[in-house]
Each structure stands twice: as C-alpha cells, then as structure tokens.
Amino acid sequence: MSEVAGRQTQAFQTEVKQLLQLMIHSLYSNKEIFLRELISNASDAADKLRFEALAEPSLLEGNADLSIRIEFDTDRNTVAVVDNGIGMSREELVANLGTIARSGTSEFLQNMTGDAKKDARLIGQFGVGFYSAFIVASSVTVESRRADVAANEAVRWESDGAGEFTVENIERAERGTTVTLHLKDEEKEFAEALRLENLIRKYSDHIAFPVLLVGGDEKEPKAVNSATALWTRSRSEITDDEYREFYKHLSHDFADPLTWSHNRVEGKREYTSLLYLPSVAPFDLWNREAPRGLKLYVQRVFIMDDAEQFLPLYLRFVKGVVDASDLPLNVSRELLQKTPGVEAMKSALTRRVLDMLSKMAGDDSGDYPKFWAQFGQVIKEGFVEDRQHADKLLKLLRFTTTHSTGAEQDQSLDDYIERAAKDQDKIYYLLAENYATAKSSPHLEALRKQGIEVLLLHDRIDPWMVDHLPEYEGKSFHDVGRGDLKLPEGDGAITQDAANEEHKKFLKKLRKTLKERVETVNVSRRLVDSPACVVASEQDLPPQLRRMLESSGQAIPETKPQLEINVDHPLVKRLAAEADDTRFTQLSNIVLDHALLAEGTQLDDPATYVQRMNALLLDLQPDSDAA
C-alpha cells in the first residue's frame, strides 16, 4: 500500500482480481445488467437510511425525499448512479469494494468454467453486483459521504479493475454515494438517454424510490420508474417479467426463480408476503451460520435484510419480502421480539412455502426435479428437524431406487407404492456411501430376483433421515442391510434357523475362525450371486453413520458386523471343502474382506489383505504369521 498526500493506493484482495477478470470475460453477452445491479445497491442504501432515521432523525439532514439519479454525459462518455441514501465511511468503502468478505470464495472461483452462460449464473449466486460495472467501464469512480458525517470526511475510491484501487478524502456536501462509470469506447450506447430509459423500465421499474434520468438535451430530471413497491401492487397488475426482475433485485441472482407466491393476509394479523424459490443453490447453503431470511418491512418502511424469524432454518434458501402492518420490535428496532404473532406468521409462511413446493412437485413443468437437484438434501434436513410438517415434507422427498435409470433422485414414495405388489407390507431401503456402491450392493440380490423395488439412500444426511421415517400408506420401512431380511410371504425360502441348522458344522468352523472380526456367521437368504455380505444388527448404528461420526472425532462403542454367506456360491463351496486349516483361515478372511469392501468399508489392515490375496493367486502356502 502506498500513500501520497493523503491518497492511498491498495491492492485488491486476490479473489477480487480473479473475479473481475472472470466477470469481464464471462458476462459480455449480458453486459446491460450492470445498471440493474447499481440501481439495486442504491435502493438498498436509501432503504437503510430510512430505517436508521427511525431512531436518529438527524441522519436525514433535513432532506427526507429519497431518490436515485442516473446522470449521463454523451460527450464525456460517462454514466453515474447517484443516491442520497446512507452513504459509506472510508472504512466501509474499502471493505465493501476492495474485498469479498464471504465464505466459499475459493470454491466459487474453482467452479468458474469459462462458459459465459454458466459463469453468469455462478456470479449471480455469489452476489457481487458492484463489480459488474467493469464489464462496460474502463474505470470506475465512487464518491460517498455517510449520513451525519462532516463534509470533509467524504471519500473517493477509484480503480480500473486491473489490480489496485486508490482512496482519498474529499469534500462532499450531500450525503449518499455517486458511482461514475467511465465507459469503454465500444460501450457508448450506455450514455444515451433512450437506451438508459429502456433499461430502467426493463430492470428497475419496481424500485420503491423514484429513479430520475438526467443528461443530454433534457436538463430537468425525468422520473422513469413507477416508484411503487412491487409487493404493494395487486397481483393482476404485475407481469411475470416484473416478478422475475424484482427477484433479481432482491437476490442479485442472474438466474430466474423457479416460482413465486404473492399473498396478502388480512384480519387479526395483516401482512403481505412475496416469496421466491431460486433455481440455483447459493454457495453458502450448507453454512448454517450464514445470513439468511426475508427482507422485512413494517408499513413499507425497511427494517432488516435478513429476518430469519419468519422461516425455519431448513428453508434458508427462500428469498422474498414480508411487509407487516405492525410488529413488536425491540428498543433498537433491529431485532424482532419473539411473540405469538411472529410465531403465527412463521407457521403461515412455512406452510405457504411447502404448498409452493407441493404444487410444483405435482405439475408437469419439470421444475421440481431441478429444485430437488439443488435443494433436496435441505428438504431432507427439514424432514428430520420439522416434525410439525413431517407429513408434507415426506411427500416432497425424492429417491433413487432400483427402478431408476441413473443416480438422479426422481422417485417419490407414491411412485414406489404404485409399483409395489399388493401383498407387500414394507418399503425396502438400502443405505450406502454413494450411488455406485448402492446399485451394486449384494444386499439387493434376492429382492431383485423377486422384482421388489428398493430405495437407494446415498446422501450424507440419509442415515439420520431414516430414523424418522414412519409408516407410509400402511407400509413400514425396512433396511435391507440390517438384521434379518423379511421378504414377502410365499417366497418359498426356508427359515433362518432351518438354513443354519443344515450347515451347522461349517458355520461353527467359520465362527471360530472369524470370531475376532465378526459377531456371528449365518446362511444368507438375501444373496443370489455374491459369496458373502456383512450385515449390521438391528441395534447397531448403520455403518455409514458410524463412519461419519468417527470421522468427526466422536467416540463410538466398538461393534462387530454379522457375516452372511451364500452356501450355493462356488467360492463358499470351495471354502467349505477346504481341509487345510491354514488355507481355510486365509480364504475365510478374504471372503470377509471382500464383503466389507463391497459395503464401502475401508479395511483396517490392507497390507495383510494383500498378502492373503497374493498367496491365493500364487497358490502358495502362506506364512503362518500372515494368517
């Protein structure tokens, strides 16, 4: 950082440098969005001033008429966005424009592909609207004075977006911020009155403050937008395009929302809500501490950006506005008090979001599969946490099953029930580390042979979710990887006790050989093509959950799996006929190791396994220590 006569030159944060270059090259096909982003920022600044002025009227400095001016100069090839909102101090300006203080920055940059369309969607998720100015500008100047701060404490920020910016103190009589874009030679169209007027009407007509156009032959400011908060208008007066543009103003997302719901509630509690479901998940979706919530107004006066009290945590992806006729606020008016009224609104808004999802899931638009691909795991999280709405959430769940053509989770429980045999009284599921492990699991063999469909659960949250699965349509849920597999009556299989009794001597020898590694050994009634599989008892944690807890450092009581063997498999027949004790031990352990690997378990002693396999392949007598 260098400083000359009070003027400081600083380097952008490394991520900002990368981001600027990526934006400039990725959004060239949609460059006009810079104006929408800058007007949205100006609107936010006006909202925040009006809110802070509730507690400190002096911030208005005798001028309560808030507006946004678009000033253009065709001769100088400049366009400026001017607001008389809250303004920024020197520290705020440097923090807001010189760094990206947001988690997930590295992941964001890694996901940039070079594909303009895809990268535009990523940039929108990340919410970095100010930097879009550099798509059309060779340099940008920002001048700002925070409300209720002396005129000589205003600040100027300048940069060409190449890697550095300068900051210096200036005199500025008016509060607020002016963002001046020195347009590139090829972007002169954005310094023309008609072009700017069309863009304001297209992208910012819903802004609740007057957007005034100044420049050219018309020296008097011309009001361009309707200056009416969109959510206060009747639904019949609002076009779909207006709803979409308002979403982009709220979220700074470049992608359209999947759907929205605009509703006014009257009676004991009066409020208006406008809720949106995004089409793309934000990068901080899994950061449960990240800012979230709806934009809150009380009688059209902005109160806060992230009012998290109105929706449960698992609906943190929902964007929107709530405008209440009255709400109890604390002394600073920054935080909502927890009252029955707020709780009632939360319950009603939660039901509305779930109704939006139910409607989407029931239509043929194809939007729900897109939603599930982005937010499915969060809905599963909600199913675990929100028992009040568990029935609705259960119908929203989607799964991969043995009926699916790929890993996509595209099957509902109703789809499963419709295909199930009339005498099937269970819904069968299998937990696995991933889809590849699930679809090839030996636990599915007997069920596949009988044509019984199985839910393949391979998300990280699934081991928690299954503990909360109730009966559905009179059918209980049954884990095919745990305990005794109870297939529908009439499958012709003998009982477990009868099967074990028939091979009593062989089982006894196996149990003795593997007693340090398994709880017991049984003849399997679930295997058809594989020689063996491991099974957890009904009382044990699922192996996937056990591994997850252990990886997080939690101490889990030691348990042993049960081994099931397919006595009709050639390898098991070979094992049963083995008279040499050393070879029997060697082969028994290999069979168990393969069963563990098929389930996705990492072997405790891979080196010993390799020695056993080498000896088997070479048909050599192994060293007794290796056994």
Buried (B, 14 or more C-beta within 10 A) or exposed (E): EEEEEEEBBBEBBBBBBBBBBBBBEBBEEBBBBBBBBBBBBBBBBBBBBBBBBBEEEEBBBEEEEBBBBBBBBBEEBBBBBBBBBBBBBBEBBBEBBBBBEBEBBEEBBEBBEEEEEEBBBBBBBBBBBBBBBBBBBBBBBBBBBBBBBEEEBBBBBBBBBEEBBBBBBBEBEBBBBBBBBBBBEEBEEBBBBEBBBEBBEBBBBBBBBBBBBBBBEEEEBEEBBBBBBBBBBEEEEBEEEBBBBBBBBBBBBBBBBBBBBBBBBEEEBEBBBBBBBBBBBBBBBEBEEBEBBBBBBBEEBBBBBEBBBBBBBBBBBBBBBBBBEEBEBEEEBEEBEEEEBBEEBBBBBBEBBBEBBBEBBEEEEEBBBBBBBBBBBBBBBBBBBBEEBBEBBBBBBBBBBBBBEEBEBBBBBEBBBEBBEEEBBBBBBBBBBEBEBBBEBBBBBBBEEBEBBBBBBBBEBBBBBBEBBEEBEEBEBBBBBBBBBEBBEEEEBEEBEEBBEEBEEBBEBBBEBBEEBBBBBBBBBBBBEBBBBBBBBEEBBBBBBBBBBEEEEEEEEEEBBBBBBBBEBEBBEEBBEBEEEBBBBBBBBBBBBBBBBBBBBEEEEEEBBEBBBEBBEEEEEBEEEBB
